Amino acid sequence: MKFSEIPYKRFDIDEVKQKYESLIESSKNAASGEEQFEIHKKYYELSSDIVSTIRIGNFRHDIDTSDKFYAAEKEYIDEQLPVIEQLENEYKKVLFNSPYRDYMEEKIGKVAFKNIELASKSISDEILPLMQEENALVSRYDNIIASAKIPFDGEIYNLSLLRKFQTGKDREVRKRAWKAYSDYFLTVTDELDDIFDKLVKNRTAQAKALGYDSFVELGYNRMIRNSYRRKEVESFRKQIKESFVPLVSKINEERRKQIGVDKLKYYDHEVFFKEGNPCPIGTPEQIMKAGQEMYRELSPETAEFIDFMMDNEFFDVLGRKNKKQGGYMEYLPKYKAPIIFANFNGTSGDIDVITHECGHAFQGYVTRNEEILENLDITMETAEIHSMSMEYFTYGWMKKFFGEKEKEYFKMHLEDSISFVPYGCMVDEFQHIVYDNPDMTPKQRKEAWMELEKTYRPEMDYEDDEFLGQGGFWQKQLHIFGLPFYYIDYVLASVVAMQFKVWMDKDFDDAWRHYLELCKLSAKDFYENELAQVGLLSPFKDGTISKLVSEMEREAFK
């Protein structure tokens, strides 16, 4: 069934409540572990149906935020989702406290019960109104960003479509494009400050109501940090400052020479070659066709996956006005199908969609027949390994997308991946500062960002830009608004994916076999256990980062 043919019908929250309450009562009265597990299978059916409905509604809203029908559905989902999450919590509490827990642990795993414990500490009836308000605030931010209309050289662009000018070969054009970008944010920065201030205070109020000192711990629980906590993250960031920041400084100096400027400015930092960054060749349709050919050649598993995705049109990747920014993959459990959302804009980022988001989707596809749905509840630091590693595994096919500039793409992608690591840590540390100090003013938050820039991105020079030079850059990062404490997952996954890069350069087939094994492990075990099982080092282990930096430095400067 093609995605356009999948029906959408708004769920009735009263009916959903009735079904959950029936499941809760039946599970409480189960006479054996076997009976309780049979009841749990009915929960799988209900959950799969609701989750799929929500994701379809959100996806169709995101592809056109001006569509009034799906805008209304998005509002309804935002309002009812906290109610559903609380019903889920009440149902799973029955499992957590079950007299047949040992039996249930054997069936759905110890990871599932740890996740239930963290989720149960993240919600209560008392905070449902706050959660609904939080969802509305995030949607307000998304709509502002999606509806951006930026005048540039006689045309009107959204933020995604402007990007090709921000990374082009003409430095003056780049500078003007960044100025147009900055000027837009100046018109909305006060409103974004207001939204974020309300979000910080809202989330802090949720945390206080649940007995936490600050939102930080609640944020970790909401992200289901079942294998590490703040102490490990702080140690990890320290290692990144010591090892990756100096490497990025070396890369920036080489890039400065490569593009022929006296000093890198903020409008130069995403440009890697004097003649501009390599761009994909061909139309979007040709790019998608080349992607299908690539995955058909990569492995039998990826061949089956990509044909399923293309035949059923589970992609919406063209950039359009009023389309939400960014890219993501969602999984529809009812239909055992991944769906991919993106914004093609004529830059190399279009190919990253074919690799990164398809990495997520491929993992979802190869585990689609898993009967124990808890085994699919992957935490994000693991999920992002699947996507970021796929970016490297597909290097051998980049000629299809970049022609004679494939080597330039390799160099750009590798340097960009390395440079991202400190930035990702900066986003994470910024959020810790903000939620540790919820009464900061908007001005103080921007000042905190600028201080972090000095540590993590010391070469960044914003000249006299009125928005970016005053600490506003973080306002474009949707994760800070909508997905607090998610961003460090990208960084953790990135350094693991780099291990796969080193491995595949030595033995591609062996690296691929272990990657496929990791995909199939899904969420059956805890994070560091899974890494060890497939021969990867934990990012938290002493020496992992310094060793990796040595290997990546050789890669970057060979």
Disulfide bonds with the S-S distance in Angstrom:
none
